[in-house]
Amino acid sequence: MSKVTTYYLEMTSKDQLIEKPQPHGLEVIEAKEKEFRFNRYLYQLVGELWGWTDKLTWSEGQWQTYAENDDLRTFVAYVNGSIAGYYELQQQPSGQINIAYFGLPPKFIGRGFGSHLLSHALKTAWDWEGAQRVWVHTCTLDHQRALDNYKACGLQVYKTEMC
């Protein structure tokens, strides 16, 4: 079994953000009406390819507690009415904003949507009242360009773990 490397990245100032242009036809909308089944669907849609399994065994109650919490915001990217990606922002104590989940369904990878969606996530995180730091983690099981995409938008690695 090969080792997995996890990279933790952060941004401690909005000035570090390197915004990426919005591709033609891509629209990002916040899902303001919270519905845990939608978050579960997005998690499965995007995460299946990358082996996201930590929440697959959750009960409906666990999903509802997580997804319908006031400290979680969900944003969905659409192209021609189809879901092209999503991200979740989770507000944590002391002004910490975590990009809890971020990704694109397989059909939309490689079409230039990921960099704009990430810069949208970072900008939105910084616009959340009281934001002091934005952070995310990725690992070697994620898309091969994930780490480079995070760095290209201004995030910096602050910790690396191997297991």
N, C-alpha and C positions, 0 to 999 in steps of 0.2 A: 504494500500500500504506500503510495507516494505521500509526501508531506504537503500540507496545505499552508501557505503563507497568507496571513491576514495583515492588511495595511490599514492603519487608522490615520485619517487625514483631517485637517482642520483649517479653518480660516478664522482669524481673530480680529479682522477689520473688514468692513465692506469695501474699503479701498483696494483690497487684494483681488476682488472679483474681476475676472476677465470675461466680459459678456460676449456671447457668440450670437451671430445673426440668426434671425428667425427664417427657417426655410419656407418657401412658398407653399401655402396650403396647410401648414401646421398651426393648430390652434390649441392653446392650453387653457383649461377651464377648471376652477375649483368645484369639487363636489360638495356644495354647502349643505345639502340635505344628506345627513349622515345615514348610511344604510350598510350595516356590517356585511351583508351578503355581497355587496358590490366590491368592498375591499377584499373579501375572500376570493372573489372571482378574479380581480386584478392580480392578486398574489399568485394564484394558480396559473393564469394566462402568461404572465411574465416569468415566474419562477420555475415553471416546469422544466424548461431547457437547462437551467442552472442548478437544478437539484435543491431548490428551496423546499425543505421538509419540516422545519421547526414548528410551523403552525398547522400542518396538515391534520394533526390529531386533535386540534382544539375543538371544543364543543361550541355550539351556537352562542352560549352565554359568554364564553371566553372571547369569541370574536366580537360580540356586541360590546363588551366592556372595553376592549382594545379600540375598536374602530369608531365607536360613537362617543369617545371621550373628548371633552372640550380641548384637551391638549394635543389632539391629533388633527391634522388637516391633510386632505387628499386632493391631488391635482391630476387631471387626466389630459393627455395630448390626443388630439383627433386629427385625422387626415381623411377628407372625403367621407366624414361620418363614421369612420372606423377608429377603434382605439389603437393608437400608435405608441403609447407608452404611459407611464404614470410615475408619480412619486408621492411619498408620505413624509410630512414634516411633523416631528414630535417635539413639543416644547418641554424642556426639562428644567429643574431648578437652576437658579443663578444665571438666567439668560442663555442657557445652553439650548441650541436647536439642533436636533439630530435628523439627518436625512435617513429615516428609518428604512425605507424601501425606495428603489429607483430602478427603472429598467424599461425595456422595449420588448414587445412580442417578437418572435423570430422573423416574421414577415417584414418588419420595419427596421431591422438592424442593417446597417450599412447604407442607409439612405440619407444620412446627414442630420437626423433628428435628435440624436442623443446629446450632442454638445449644446444645442439651444435649450433642450429640456433641462439639462443640468444647470446651465446658467440661469434659467428661469427659477429653478428650485433654490439656488443660492440667493438670488435677488429677493425672492419671496421670503426666504428665511430671515434675511437681514431686515426686511420691512416689518417683521413681526415685532410688535412693541416689546422693548426690553432685551432684544437680542444682543448678546455679548460675544458669542462664539458659535460657529456652525461646524458640525463635524459629521463624518460618515466613515464607514469602513467598507472595504472590499477585500476579496481574496482571490487566490489563483484559480478557484473554481468558477469565477465570474468571467465575463467576456474578456478576451485577451487585450482589448483596448480600454477596458474600464479604468484602470489605474492612470493611464496616460490622459484619458478624458478628464478625470478629476484634477490632475495636475494642470492641464491646459486651461482650466477655468479658474485657477488660482489657489486651489487647495494644496496644502503641504503635508507630507507624511510626518507624523510626530511619534509613531510607535509601530513596530513590526513584530509579529509573533509567528512562530512556526509550531505546528502540531501535527 
